[in-house]
Amino acid sequence: MTTCLAEMAAEVLNTADGREKTALSRRHAAAWFAARAAGTPIPVGTASPPDRPARPVRPELLAPKDVPRRRPGTPAGRIALLHAVAHIELNAVDLHWDIVARFGDVPMPIGFHDDWVKAADEESKHFNLVCDCLERLGSHYGALPAHAGMWRAAEDTKDDLMGRLAVVPMVLEARGLDVTPGMIEIFRKAGDTDAVAALEVIYGEEVGHVAYGSKWFHFLCGRENRDPKEVFHALVRHYFHGALKPPFNEEKRAEAGLPPDFYWPLADETPVGRTGPAGG
């Protein structure tokens, strides 16, 4: 029986099946917030999370270069795109619970844990929304190969909370803000209103997840009296393998607390007409 939030998080990480993992994730999130509302909060505690979360037998996990490319303008290509999104969302469930389980010994305000439990709950909802779309199209999560490298950021930052916040919400999830509008348009043109609705939910809520990363990254920098921009650049260069890829969704990134001078200096190109990292 789990007795603290960190153990609840580890239980989610050790559950292999995607639907079961996300159902448990949502039950634990509901229990955490219900206890908080009742004035009988569950202690944060500590746990020993696995180095890698449990995963179902399928999908087969391949190196990024070996994942087949499919044209999104075709029905098979749109299924492949949704499958990739489902895989990202399932990894996000584990990434957010891993923050709770792995860094329970770092003194943080209770709002830190509220934010990541809420984010994990929303990612669980996202996974199920996309799986429902796949099943309506005659497919399912696990039917196609998937990217094997998504846990690398967690492994690289397993001992560095500030590094985890910099790379996962502030880089990887911020990338979702850049690419999701294009995906929504693909499914809108195809007349798939269910997929459009699911992706719009994801797009709206991912802004909050990036914002949680930025908020708590700035909190930690402030506590250590360090410059957030300089620390962010150093951590991303250390942990993130490759340059950030424009175009950037500057409006949504700003809404999430990421100003252009955080990410443009890390980009792999400067667009015509732009002479520096600032933009508008």
C-alpha positions in Angstrom: 0.0 0.0 0.0 1.4 3.4 -1.0 1.8 5.8 1.9 3.2 8.9 0.3 3.1 10.8 -3.0 6.6 9.7 -4.1 5.5 6.0 -3.7 2.3 6.7 -5.6 4.5 8.2 -8.4 6.8 5.1 -8.4 3.7 2.8 -8.6 2.7 4.6 -11.8 6.2 4.3 -13.2 6.2 0.6 -12.5 2.9 0.0 -14.3 3.5 -1.3 -17.9 0.2 -1.1 -19.8 -0.6 2.3 -21.1 -4.3 2.3 -20.3 -3.6 0.9 -16.8 -0.8 3.3 -16.2 -2.9 6.3 -17.0 -5.9 5.0 -15.1 -3.7 4.6 -12.0 -2.1 8.0 -12.7 -5.5 9.7 -12.7 -6.7 7.9 -9.5 -3.5 8.9 -7.7 -3.9 12.5 -8.8 -7.5 12.6 -7.7 -6.6 11.1 -4.3 -3.8 13.7 -3.9 -6.0 16.7 -4.6 -9.0 15.3 -2.6 -6.8 14.8 0.4 -5.4 18.4 0.0 -9.0 19.8 -0.2 -10.0 17.8 2.9 -7.2 19.2 4.9 -5.6 15.8 5.4 -2.7 16.0 2.9 -0.8 13.0 1.8 2.9 13.4 2.7 5.3 13.8 -0.2 7.9 11.4 1.2 10.6 9.6 -0.8 10.7 6.6 -3.1 13.1 4.6 -5.2 11.8 5.0 -8.8 13.0 2.7 -11.5 15.8 3.9 -13.8 13.3 3.3 -16.7 9.5 3.1 -16.5 7.7 -0.1 -17.2 6.6 -0.4 -20.8 4.2 -2.7 -22.7 5.7 -5.3 -25.1 4.4 -3.2 -28.0 5.3 -0.7 -29.5 8.7 -1.9 -30.6 11.1 0.8 -29.7 13.6 1.8 -32.4 16.5 4.2 -32.8 15.1 7.6 -34.1 16.8 7.0 -37.5 15.0 3.7 -37.9 11.5 4.8 -37.2 9.7 4.7 -40.6 8.7 8.0 -42.1 5.1 8.3 -43.4 3.4 11.0 -45.3 0.9 12.9 -43.1 -1.3 13.5 -46.1 -2.3 9.9 -46.2 -4.6 7.9 -43.9 -1.7 5.7 -42.9 0.5 8.7 -42.3 -2.1 10.4 -40.0 -2.4 7.1 -38.0 1.4 7.1 -37.7 1.3 10.8 -36.5 -1.3 10.0 -33.9 0.7 7.0 -32.8 3.7 9.2 -32.3 1.7 11.7 -30.3 0.3 8.9 -28.1 3.9 7.7 -27.4 5.0 11.2 -26.5 2.1 11.6 -24.1 2.7 8.3 -22.4 6.4 9.3 -21.9 5.2 12.6 -20.5 3.0 10.8 -17.9 6.1 9.0 -16.7 8.4 12.1 -16.9 6.1 14.1 -14.7 5.6 11.4 -12.1 9.4 10.8 -12.2 10.0 14.4 -11.1 7.7 13.7 -8.1 9.3 10.3 -7.2 13.0 11.1 -8.0 13.2 14.6 -6.4 11.1 14.1 -3.3 14.1 14.8 -1.1 14.6 18.3 -2.6 12.8 20.8 -0.3 10.1 22.5 -2.5 6.8 24.3 -1.8 3.8 22.1 -1.9 2.7 23.9 -5.1 5.6 22.2 -6.9 4.0 18.8 -6.3 0.5 20.1 -7.1 1.7 21.3 -10.5 3.4 18.1 -11.5 0.6 15.9 -10.3 -1.8 18.0 -12.3 0.5 17.9 -15.3 0.7 14.1 -15.0 -3.1 13.8 -14.8 -3.5 15.9 -17.9 -0.9 13.9 -19.8 -2.8 10.8 -18.8 -6.0 12.3 -20.3 -4.1 13.3 -23.4 -2.8 9.7 -23.9 -6.3 8.3 -23.7 -7.8 10.9 -26.0 -5.2 10.1 -28.7 -5.6 6.3 -28.2 -9.4 6.8 -28.6 -8.7 8.5 -32.0 -6.4 5.7 -33.0 -9.0 3.1 -32.2 -11.7 4.9 -34.1 -9.3 4.7 -37.1 -8.9 0.9 -36.7 -5.5 1.1 -35.0 -4.2 1.2 -31.5 -1.1 2.2 -29.5 1.5 -0.4 -30.0 0.5 -1.1 -33.6 3.6 0.8 -35.0 7.2 1.2 -33.9 8.1 4.1 -31.8 11.0 6.3 -30.8 13.3 4.7 -28.2 15.2 7.8 -27.2 12.5 9.7 -25.3 13.7 8.7 -21.8 17.3 9.9 -22.4 16.5 13.3 -21.0 15.3 11.7 -17.8 18.3 9.5 -17.5 20.7 12.4 -18.2 19.1 14.6 -15.5 18.3 12.0 -12.9 20.4 13.8 -10.3 19.7 17.4 -11.4 16.3 18.9 -10.8 17.2 22.2 -12.4 18.5 20.3 -15.4 15.3 18.2 -15.6 13.2 21.3 -15.6 15.3 23.0 -18.2 15.3 20.1 -20.7 11.9 18.4 -20.2 9.2 21.1 -19.9 11.3 24.1 -21.1 12.8 22.4 -24.2 10.9 19.2 -25.1 7.4 20.3 -24.1 8.0 23.8 -25.5 8.7 22.1 -28.8 5.2 20.7 -28.7 3.9 24.3 -28.7 5.8 24.9 -31.9 4.6 21.8 -33.9 1.0 21.1 -32.6 -0.7 23.9 -34.6 0.6 22.3 -37.8 -0.7 18.9 -36.7 -4.1 20.3 -36.0 -4.2 21.7 -39.5 -3.3 18.3 -41.0 -6.3 16.7 -39.3 -8.6 19.6 -39.9 -7.9 19.3 -43.7 -8.6 15.6 -43.5 -12.0 16.2 -41.7 -11.0 14.3 -38.6 -12.8 16.4 -36.0 -12.1 14.0 -33.2 -8.3 14.3 -33.7 -8.6 18.0 -34.0 -10.5 18.2 -30.7 -8.0 16.0 -29.0 -5.0 18.0 -30.2 -6.6 21.3 -29.3 -7.0 20.0 -25.7 -3.4 19.0 -25.7 -2.2 22.3 -27.2 -4.1 24.3 -24.6 -2.9 22.4 -21.6 0.7 22.0 -22.7 1.2 25.7 -22.3 0.6 25.2 -18.6 3.2 22.4 -18.4 5.9 24.5 -19.9 4.9 27.3 -17.6 5.3 25.0 -14.6 8.8 24.2 -15.7 9.7 27.9 -16.2 8.1 28.9 -12.8 10.0 26.3 -10.8 13.2 26.7 -12.7 13.1 30.4 -11.9 12.3 29.6 -8.3 15.4 27.4 -8.0 17.6 30.0 -9.7 16.3 32.7 -7.3 16.9 30.5 -4.3 20.5 30.1 -5.4 20.8 33.7 -6.5 21.7 32.7 -10.1 20.8 34.2 -13.4 18.1 32.1 -15.0 19.0 32.8 -18.6 22.6 31.9 -18.1 21.9 28.8 -16.1 19.3 27.7 -18.7 21.7 28.1 -21.6 24.4 26.2 -19.7 22.1 23.3 -18.8 20.6 22.9 -22.2 24.0 22.9 -23.8 25.1 20.3 -21.3 22.1 18.0 -21.4 20.3 18.5 -24.7 21.8 16.7 -27.7 21.5 19.1 -30.6 20.4 22.7 -31.3 16.8 23.9 -30.8 14.9 24.0 -34.1 12.9 27.0 -35.3 10.3 28.1 -36.2 9.3 28.9 -32.6 5.8 29.6 -31.4 6.9 32.8 -29.8 3.4 33.8 -28.6 2.7 30.6 -26.7 6.3 30.3 -25.4 5.9 33.8 -24.0 2.6 32.9 -22.4 4.4 30.0 -20.8 7.1 32.2 -19.4 9.8 31.5 -22.0 11.1 34.8 -23.5 12.9 34.7 -26.9 16.3 35.4 -25.4 16.1 32.0 -23.6 15.8 29.9 -26.7 17.0 31.9 -29.8 20.7 31.7 -28.8 20.4 27.9 -28.7 18.8 27.7 -32.2 20.5 26.1 -35.2 19.7 29.0 -37.5 18.7 32.6 -37.6 15.8 33.5 -39.9 16.0 36.2 -42.5 15.4 39.6 -41.0 16.4 38.6 -37.5 19.7 39.9 -36.2 19.6 38.5 -32.6 17.6 36.5 -30.1 15.0 39.0 -29.3 11.8 39.0 -31.3 8.2 40.0 -31.2 
